[in-house]
């Protein structure tokens, strides 16, 4: 059987995340969204979005990337929210039967304001 290979990245809220003002948090979120949009436009990122709820709300986001694990680590570690110490990253290889996953073209917002449009 043939398999398609992806990398799944989880953003985890760090216990030692810096305290940010409302303006700083908004700017960091916009930088994070812009980073995701650029990864999507490059073809590396297939899907991404926030994780809602959970036991302790520490799992904040999930991304599916069409790159190997090492490249996924590098791309996700370059996220401004990771660089700023808000999130840590976990990347896992993921295999599914060939053709099981289909991703349609989509537009990723570059800011929170654009996401609300």
C-alpha positions in Angstrom: 0.0 0.0 0.0 1.2 3.5 -0.8 1.2 6.2 1.9 1.2 10.0 1.7 3.5 11.6 4.3 2.8 14.8 6.2 4.1 16.5 9.3 1.7 17.5 12.0 2.8 20.4 14.3 1.2 21.3 17.6 1.6 24.7 19.2 1.6 24.4 23.0 1.2 27.4 25.3 4.3 27.6 27.4 4.0 27.8 31.2 6.6 30.5 31.2 5.1 32.5 28.3 5.9 36.2 28.6 3.1 38.5 29.9 2.1 40.8 27.1 0.0 43.9 27.0 -3.2 43.8 24.9 -1.4 45.7 22.1 1.7 43.4 22.2 -0.5 40.3 22.2 -2.5 41.6 19.2 0.7 42.5 17.3 2.1 39.0 18.0 -1.1 37.3 16.9 -1.0 39.3 13.6 2.7 38.3 13.1 1.8 34.7 13.8 -1.1 34.7 11.3 1.1 36.4 8.6 3.7 33.7 9.2 1.1 31.0 8.6 -0.2 32.7 5.5 3.3 32.9 4.0 3.9 29.2 4.8 0.6 28.4 3.0 1.5 30.5 0.0 4.8 28.7 -0.2 3.0 25.4 -0.4 4.6 24.0 2.8 1.5 24.5 4.9 -1.7 22.7 3.9 -4.0 23.5 6.9 -3.8 25.2 10.2 -6.1 26.5 12.9 -6.6 26.9 16.6 -7.5 24.1 18.9 -10.6 24.8 21.0 -10.8 23.9 24.6 -9.1 20.8 26.0 -8.3 19.9 29.6 -5.9 22.8 30.4 -6.1 24.8 27.1 -2.4 24.3 26.6 -2.8 22.9 23.1 -3.4 26.0 21.1 -2.9 25.2 17.4 -2.5 22.5 14.9 -0.8 22.6 11.5 -0.5 20.0 8.7 2.6 20.5 6.6 3.6 18.9 3.3 7.3 18.8 4.3 9.5 16.5 6.3 9.7 16.6 10.0 13.1 18.5 10.1 11.8 21.2 7.8 8.5 21.4 9.6 10.4 22.0 12.9 12.5 24.8 11.3 9.4 26.5 9.7 7.4 26.3 12.9 10.3 27.4 15.1 10.5 30.5 12.9 6.9 31.5 13.9 7.1 34.9 15.7 4.9 33.5 18.5 7.4 30.7 19.1 10.4 33.0 18.8 8.7 35.3 21.4 8.4 32.4 23.8 4.6 32.2 23.8 4.4 28.7 22.3 6.6 25.6 22.1 6.3 23.3 19.1 5.9 19.5 18.8 6.2 18.0 15.3 5.1 14.5 14.5 5.3 12.5 11.2 1.9 11.4 9.9 1.1 8.8 7.3 -2.2 8.2 5.6 -3.2 5.9 2.8 -2.3 7.6 -0.5 -5.1 9.9 -1.7 -7.0 9.8 1.6 -6.4 13.5 2.3 -7.4 16.3 -0.1 -6.8 20.0 0.6 -8.6 22.6 -1.4 -7.1 26.0 -2.1 -7.9 28.5 0.6 -6.9 32.0 1.7 -5.2 32.3 5.0 -5.8 35.6 6.9 -2.7 37.7 7.5 -4.2 39.4 10.6 -6.9 39.1 13.2 -8.8 41.9 11.5 -8.7 40.1 8.2 -9.9 36.9 9.9 -13.0 38.8 11.1 -13.9 40.0 7.6 
